[in-house]
Amino acid sequence: MNTPHVVVVMGVAGTGKTTIGPLLAARLGVPYAEGDEFHPQANIAKMSAGTPLTDEDRRPWLDAIGAWAHGRAGLGGVVSCSALKRSYRDRLRAAAPGVVFVHLAGDRALIEDRMSHRQGHFMPTALLDSQFATLQPLEADEAGVVVDVSGSPEEITQRAAFALEDLPEPAQ
């Protein structure tokens, strides 16, 4: 890619956004931003308590990610963000019109198994059902690709990078 995309690595909890995001950024030669670090402390406290966030809770988080993505326009970057609803992706695109999405998708049982083995993360497995219930997959008019999360992190990253190569260059 001549002009790197600003890529939002999206998907439900446990799909590997925090693992694949930095690997993809390294492969593309661009910076990575961890989407969870954009959450206000109140959001982290709610999720840690097993309480799903509301759309109102997510607005400042999405706006902060959108501002980061906007600042990377024309330079490239990768940021993780669940971006489960179309309205959330629309909000990100409003801030950074050239963003593209890599939707990490997979079988619920695989994702739940991976979540049960990770340590030190505030998102409990109990919220996985609400994540899947909220998920609105990418639509045909949204710039992005769907990448299966089976296999190793390196295999998933390779699939994502190859899929991104087929997208048109971002507008300047």
Backbone as CSV, one residue per row, in Angstrom:
resi,resn,N_x,N_y,N_z,CA_x,CA_y,CA_z,C_x,C_y,C_z
1,MET,0.845,-1.184,0.000,0.000,0.000,0.000,0.882,1.236,0.000
2,ASN,0.644,2.153,-0.916,1.430,3.375,-0.983,1.104,4.319,0.169
3,THR,-0.164,4.592,0.371,-0.605,5.408,1.488,-1.357,4.481,2.429
4,PRO,-0.803,4.238,3.602,-1.456,3.267,4.488,-2.851,3.714,4.922
5,HIS,-3.694,2.744,5.050,-5.025,2.982,5.595,-4.925,3.247,7.095
6,VAL,-5.952,3.877,7.630,-6.171,3.873,9.070,-7.180,2.749,9.280
7,VAL,-6.737,1.720,9.986,-7.500,0.487,10.128,-8.060,0.384,11.535
8,VAL,-9.353,0.106,11.629,-9.996,-0.197,12.908,-10.185,-1.714,12.950
9,VAL,-9.496,-2.362,13.878,-9.645,-3.805,14.072,-10.816,-3.979,15.025
10,MET,-11.896,-4.559,14.520,-13.162,-4.631,15.258,-13.592,-6.067,15.500
11,GLY,-14.568,-6.222,16.383,-15.157,-7.528,16.660,-15.547,-7.624,18.123
12,VAL,-16.229,-8.694,18.441,-16.649,-8.903,19.823,-15.428,-9.163,20.695
13,ALA,-15.617,-9.072,21.993,-14.543,-9.358,22.940,-14.022,-10.772,22.691
14,GLY,-12.720,-10.932,22.812,-12.125,-12.251,22.693,-11.739,-12.674,21.296
15,THR,-11.962,-11.827,20.286,-11.602,-12.203,18.914,-10.122,-11.970,18.621
16,GLY,-9.448,-11.241,19.505,-8.016,-11.037,19.309,-7.632,-9.655,18.835
17,LYS,-8.485,-8.660,19.054,-8.184,-7.305,18.585,-6.850,-6.797,19.143
18,THR,-6.614,-7.050,20.434,-5.403,-6.562,21.092,-4.168,-7.357,20.679
19,THR,-4.362,-8.560,20.202,-3.242,-9.376,19.706,-2.969,-9.067,18.237
20,ILE,-4.016,-9.062,17.431,-3.859,-8.884,15.984,-3.529,-7.430,15.636
21,GLY,-4.109,-6.472,16.338,-3.869,-5.065,16.051,-2.389,-4.699,15.981
22,PRO,-1.606,-4.986,17.030,-0.186,-4.640,16.972,0.574,-5.421,15.900
23,LEU,0.197,-6.672,15.675,0.863,-7.465,14.635,0.582,-6.878,13.258
24,LEU,-0.662,-6.475,13.032,-1.028,-5.882,11.754,-0.323,-4.530,11.574
25,ALA,-0.289,-3.729,12.634,0.388,-2.433,12.556,1.867,-2.623,12.215
26,ALA,2.511,-3.597,12.849,3.930,-3.857,12.566,4.109,-4.280,11.114
27,ARG,3.205,-5.122,10.636,3.303,-5.590,9.251,3.122,-4.436,8.264
28,LEU,2.246,-3.488,8.600,1.981,-2.339,7.730,2.981,-1.201,7.955
29,GLY,3.764,-1.285,9.035,4.733,-0.237,9.332,4.102,1.055,9.822
30,VAL,3.033,0.915,10.611,2.312,2.084,11.136,2.116,1.925,12.643
31,PRO,1.781,3.011,13.354,1.566,2.904,14.795,0.268,2.174,15.138
32,TYR,0.255,1.621,16.349,-0.920,0.937,16.889,-1.406,1.682,18.115
33,ALA,-2.732,1.780,18.255,-3.349,2.337,19.458,-4.336,1.313,20.018
34,GLU,-4.229,1.040,21.297,-5.120,0.108,21.980,-6.417,0.833,22.327
35,GLY,-7.505,0.386,21.708,-8.786,1.044,21.905,-9.253,1.089,23.344
36,ASP,-8.934,0.058,24.130,-9.371,0.053,25.530,-8.788,1.221,26.310
37,GLU,-7.628,1.734,25.876,-7.004,2.844,26.589,-7.741,4.170,26.383
38,PHE,-8.664,4.208,25.441,-9.450,5.409,25.206,-10.699,5.453,26.095
39,HIS,-11.014,4.348,26.794,-12.193,4.306,27.658,-12.011,5.183,28.886
40,PRO,-13.032,5.952,29.236,-13.008,6.622,30.539,-13.035,5.566,31.654
41,GLN,-12.519,5.906,32.807,-12.468,4.967,33.938,-13.858,4.449,34.300
42,ALA,-14.882,5.285,34.168,-16.251,4.860,34.499,-16.687,3.684,33.620
43,ASN,-16.290,3.692,32.347,-16.634,2.585,31.453,-15.938,1.300,31.896
44,ILE,-14.668,1.392,32.236,-13.925,0.208,32.671,-14.543,-0.363,33.936
45,ALA,-14.946,0.507,34.862,-15.583,0.052,36.097,-16.890,-0.686,35.803
46,LYS,-17.698,-0.153,34.874,-18.959,-0.814,34.521,-18.708,-2.200,33.933
47,MET,-17.789,-2.266,32.956,-17.520,-3.552,32.306,-16.916,-4.550,33.289
48,SER,-16.039,-4.074,34.180,-15.429,-4.955,35.177,-16.478,-5.551,36.097
49,ALA,-17.554,-4.790,36.310,-18.653,-5.262,37.156,-19.636,-6.140,36.381
50,GLY,-19.360,-6.362,35.092,-20.240,-7.202,34.278,-21.428,-6.465,33.705
51,THR,-21.385,-5.134,33.714,-22.480,-4.318,33.199,-22.143,-3.842,31.796
52,PRO,-22.967,-4.200,30.807,-22.699,-3.725,29.442,-22.795,-2.202,29.364
53,LEU,-21.988,-1.619,28.501,-22.031,-0.175,28.292,-23.251,0.200,27.465
54,THR,-23.742,1.399,27.696,-24.827,1.950,26.891,-24.218,2.735,25.731
55,ASP,-25.050,3.088,24.776,-24.571,3.930,23.676,-24.034,5.257,24.211
56,GLU,-24.696,5.803,25.222,-24.236,7.060,25.841,-22.837,6.883,26.443
57,ASP,-22.601,5.747,27.096,-21.277,5.469,27.663,-20.204,5.427,26.580
58,ARG,-20.561,4.923,25.420,-19.580,4.717,24.356,-19.217,5.985,23.584
59,ARG,-20.068,6.999,23.612,-19.826,8.191,22.775,-18.454,8.825,23.000
60,PRO,-18.062,9.139,24.255,-16.751,9.778,24.423,-15.600,8.850,24.004
61,TRP,-15.791,7.566,24.193,-14.792,6.574,23.790,-14.643,6.562,22.268
62,LEU,-15.766,6.487,21.555,-15.731,6.488,20.095,-15.163,7.804,19.558
63,ASP,-15.515,8.917,20.201,-15.006,10.213,19.752,-13.491,10.295,19.929
64,ALA,-12.968,9.738,21.019,-11.518,9.753,21.251,-10.799,8.885,20.216
65,ILE,-11.364,7.734,19.900,-10.770,6.869,18.877,-10.864,7.558,17.515
66,GLY,-12.003,8.159,17.229,-12.177,8.875,15.969,-11.182,10.009,15.813
67,ALA,-10.901,10.719,16.904,-9.923,11.814,16.852,-8.522,11.263,16.561
68,TRP,-8.185,10.143,17.180,-6.880,9.519,16.912,-6.800,9.117,15.439
69,ALA,-7.849,8.466,14.939,-7.864,8.018,13.542,-7.772,9.215,12.591
70,HIS,-8.482,10.283,12.905,-8.431,11.494,12.083,-7.001,12.035,12.007
71,GLY,-6.320,12.031,13.133,-4.953,12.514,13.182,-3.970,11.657,12.405
72,ARG,-4.341,10.426,12.104,-3.479,9.494,11.358,-3.839,9.455,9.879
73,ALA,-4.856,10.195,9.448,-5.275,10.193,8.036,-4.096,10.529,7.137
74,GLY,-3.897,9.730,6.112,-2.804,9.914,5.181,-1.485,9.348,5.670
75,LEU,-1.418,9.018,6.945,-0.200,8.480,7.544,-0.326,6.987,7.839
76,GLY,-1.553,6.551,8.085,-1.812,5.157,8.423,-1.737,4.925,9.916
77,GLY,-2.383,3.874,10.335,-2.407,3.489,11.737,-3.385,2.353,11.919
78,VAL,-3.276,1.697,13.038,-4.192,0.619,13.395,-4.654,0.881,14.823
79,VAL,-5.957,0.796,15.036,-6.532,0.958,16.366,-7.551,-0.149,16.583
80,SER,-7.583,-0.672,17.794,-8.596,-1.678,18.120,-9.818,-0.975,18.694
81,CYS,-10.985,-1.465,18.300,-12.256,-0.902,18.779,-13.334,-1.913,18.421
82,SER,-14.140,-2.308,19.371,-15.155,-3.326,19.076,-16.056,-2.909,17.915
83,ALA,-16.459,-1.639,17.854,-17.257,-1.103,16.737,-18.386,-2.055,16.341
84,LEU,-19.115,-2.542,17.328,-20.096,-3.593,17.088,-21.310,-3.144,16.289
85,LYS,-21.716,-1.885,16.453,-22.909,-1.399,15.758,-22.531,-0.523,14.575
86,ARG,-23.387,-0.530,13.581,-23.199,0.342,12.422,-23.112,1.801,12.878
87,SER,-23.938,2.186,13.834,-23.921,3.583,14.289,-22.570,3.943,14.904
88,TYR,-21.908,3.007,15.552,-20.575,3.280,16.114,-19.565,3.473,14.986
89,ARG,-19.643,2.633,13.972,-18.733,2.756,12.828,-19.007,4.052,12.070
90,ASP,-20.295,4.421,11.962,-20.638,5.688,11.319,-20.032,6.858,12.092
91,ARG,-20.051,6.787,13.411,-19.472,7.850,14.245,-17.959,7.933,14.014
92,LEU,-17.300,6.781,13.922,-15.865,6.776,13.641,-15.581,7.352,12.258
93,ARG,-16.399,6.966,11.256,-16.214,7.478,9.897,-16.487,8.978,9.820
94,ALA,-17.410,9.477,10.643,-17.685,10.916,10.650,-16.442,11.690,11.103
95,ALA,-15.707,11.137,12.041,-14.486,11.781,12.533,-13.306,11.547,11.596
96,ALA,-13.264,10.364,10.996,-12.133,9.972,10.142,-12.693,9.245,8.923
97,PRO,-13.124,9.987,7.893,-13.844,9.386,6.762,-13.117,8.264,6.028
98,GLY,-11.802,8.224,6.065,-11.081,7.200,5.320,-10.824,5.903,6.054
99,VAL,-11.329,5.751,7.286,-11.031,4.525,8.026,-11.613,3.309,7.320
100,VAL,-10.917,2.194,7.495,-11.410,0.904,7.016,-11.446,-0.042,8.210
101,PHE,-12.281,-1.046,8.106,-12.489,-1.955,9.222,-11.996,-3.355,8.880
102,VAL,-11.330,-3.974,9.837,-10.997,-5.391,9.766,-11.842,-6.043,10.850
103,HIS,-12.905,-6.733,10.426,-13.804,-7.387,11.372,-13.278,-8.783,11.658
104,LEU,-12.759,-8.970,12.878,-12.315,-10.295,13.310,-13.551,-11.069,13.729
105,ALA,-13.808,-12.156,13.042,-15.044,-12.911,13.272,-14.728,-14.388,13.446
106,GLY,-15.534,-15.043,14.257,-15.320,-16.469,14.445,-16.437,-17.124,15.226
107,ASP,-16.284,-18.397,15.387,-17.239,-19.230,16.097,-17.298,-18.829,17.576
108,ARG,-18.514,-18.733,18.114,-18.699,-18.306,19.492,-17.947,-19.199,20.468
109,ALA,-17.960,-20.502,20.260,-17.290,-21.433,21.178,-15.780,-21.179,21.214
110,LEU,-15.179,-20.930,20.057,-13.755,-20.634,19.995,-13.442,-19.345,20.751
111,ILE,-14.249,-18.333,20.534,-14.019,-17.041,21.183,-14.187,-17.158,22.691
112,GLU,-15.212,-17.869,23.136,-15.419,-18.056,24.571,-14.245,-18.812,25.192
113,ASP,-13.744,-19.819,24.488,-12.589,-20.568,24.990,-11.384,-19.652,25.140
114,ARG,-11.135,-18.826,24.148,-9.993,-17.899,24.224,-10.168,-16.909,25.372
115,MET,-11.384,-16.403,25.542,-11.638,-15.455,26.631,-11.397,-16.091,27.988
116,SER,-11.753,-17.356,28.123,-11.621,-18.024,29.422,-10.164,-18.238,29.814
117,HIS,-9.249,-18.144,28.845,-7.830,-18.365,29.131,-7.010,-17.089,29.276
118,ARG,-7.616,-15.943,29.005,-6.821,-14.723,29.124,-6.887,-14.198,30.550
119,GLN,-5.815,-13.527,30.925,-5.702,-13.027,32.290,-5.535,-11.521,32.290
120,GLY,-6.051,-10.895,33.348,-5.835,-9.474,33.546,-6.657,-8.565,32.658
121,HIS,-7.717,-9.080,32.036,-8.563,-8.235,31.196,-9.860,-7.963,31.936
122,PHE,-10.377,-6.730,31.787,-11.566,-6.332,32.543,-12.866,-6.876,31.978
123,MET,-12.872,-7.407,30.753,-14.108,-7.865,30.130,-14.375,-9.324,30.502
124,PRO,-15.406,-9.565,31.334,-15.696,-10.950,31.711,-16.394,-11.718,30.583
125,THR,-16.211,-13.035,30.589,-16.838,-13.900,29.602,-18.361,-13.756,29.630
126,ALA,-18.906,-13.394,30.786,-20.358,-13.253,30.932,-20.941,-12.221,29.970
127,LEU,-20.135,-11.266,29.509,-20.655,-10.239,28.597,-20.609,-10.658,27.130
128,LEU,-20.105,-11.866,26.849,-19.977,-12.290,25.463,-21.332,-12.377,24.760
129,ASP,-22.355,-12.882,25.451,-23.682,-12.967,24.834,-24.188,-11.591,24.423
130,SER,-23.989,-10.587,25.288,-24.459,-9.241,24.936,-23.653,-8.682,23.761
131,GLN,-22.373,-9.052,23.670,-21.557,-8.607,22.548,-22.106,-9.179,21.233
132,PHE,-22.379,-10.480,21.217,-22.915,-11.098,19.997,-24.306,-10.561,19.665
133,ALA,-25.117,-10.282,20.698,-26.457,-9.740,20.455,-26.383,-8.332,19.855
134,THR,-25.364,-7.576,20.226,-25.200,-6.208,19.750,-24.571,-6.152,18.352
135,LEU,-23.746,-7.131,18.017,-22.968,-7.107,16.782,-23.835,-6.947,15.535
136,GLN,-23.503,-5.939,14.750,-24.082,-5.729,13.419,-22.917,-5.861,12.439
137,PRO,-22.844,-6.966,11.700,-21.704,-7.167,10.791,-21.577,-6.030,9.778
138,LEU,-20.371,-5.896,9.237,-20.129,-4.894,8.194,-21.147,-5.065,7.077
139,GLU,-21.617,-3.953,6.552,-22.539,-3.971,5.427,-21.760,-3.720,4.142
140,ALA,-22.379,-4.016,3.015,-21.711,-3.936,1.715,-21.156,-2.544,1.416
141,ASP,-21.784,-1.498,1.952,-21.322,-0.143,1.663,-20.263,0.363,2.644
142,GLU,-19.800,-0.499,3.539,-18.775,-0.111,4.505,-17.416,-0.623,4.045
143,ALA,-16.418,0.266,4.045,-15.068,-0.121,3.642,-14.480,-1.031,4.717
144,GLY,-14.237,-2.261,4.341,-13.672,-3.186,5.311,-13.692,-4.611,4.815
145,VAL,-13.124,-5.467,5.655,-13.011,-6.887,5.343,-13.340,-7.698,6.584
146,VAL,-13.808,-8.902,6.366,-14.065,-9.843,7.457,-12.950,-10.876,7.428
147,VAL,-12.353,-11.115,8.592,-11.228,-12.039,8.703,-11.551,-13.077,9.768
148,ASP,-11.453,-14.340,9.387,-11.707,-15.446,10.306,-10.609,-15.518,11.362
149,VAL,-10.991,-15.761,12.624,-10.030,-15.775,13.723,-9.515,-17.161,14.089
150,SER,-9.782,-18.148,13.263,-9.204,-19.453,13.566,-7.731,-19.435,13.160
151,GLY,-6.948,-20.242,13.837,-5.523,-20.312,13.529,-4.691,-19.457,14.461
152,SER,-3.423,-19.356,14.136,-2.477,-18.615,14.974,-2.621,-17.112,14.730
153,PRO,-2.128,-16.302,15.664,-2.147,-14.849,15.438,-1.444,-14.450,14.141
154,GLU,-0.359,-15.123,13.811,0.364,-14.814,12.576,-0.484,-15.126,11.347
155,GLU,-1.212,-16.244,11.372,-2.081,-16.608,10.247,-3.218,-15.597,10.094
156,ILE,-3.799,-15.197,11.208,-4.900,-14.229,11.176,-4.393,-12.891,10.631
157,THR,-3.222,-12.466,11.103,-2.632,-11.206,10.642,-2.351,-11.259,9.147
158,GLN,-1.836,-12.377,8.670,-1.553,-12.520,7.243,-2.840,-12.423,6.429
159,ARG,-3.906,-13.089,6.888,-5.192,-13.010,6.185,-5.682,-11.563,6.135
160,ALA,-5.540,-10.853,7.268,-6.000,-9.462,7.322,-5.199,-8.585,6.358
161,ALA,-3.884,-8.733,6.363,-3.037,-7.910,5.485,-3.354,-8.175,4.020
162,PHE,-3.525,-9.443,3.662,-3.857,-9.775,2.269,-5.214,-9.194,1.893
163,ALA,-6.193,-9.280,2.791,-7.528,-8.757,2.504,-7.487,-7.232,2.327
164,LEU,-6.672,-6.554,3.138,-6.571,-5.095,3.026,-5.949,-4.666,1.697
165,GLU,-5.078,-5.489,1.142,-4.454,-5.151,-0.134,-5.474,-4.999,-1.253
166,ASP,-6.617,-5.672,-1.113,-7.646,-5.609,-2.145,-8.535,-4.366,-2.035
167,LEU,-8.399,-3.603,-0.943,-9.211,-2.391,-0.782,-8.572,-1.255,-1.568
168,PRO,-9.404,-0.334,-2.068,-8.833,0.829,-2.766,-8.017,1.683,-1.802
169,GLU,-7.061,2.424,-2.366,-6.260,3.341,-1.555,-7.184,4.369,-0.898
170,PRO,-6.855,4.796,0.321,-7.693,5.812,0.968,-7.619,7.143,0.231
171,ALA,-8.715,7.869,0.268,-8.761,9.193,-0.373,-7.874,10.168,0.389
172,GLN,-7.228,11.040,-0.334,-6.355,12.045,0.293,-7.125,13.306,0.574
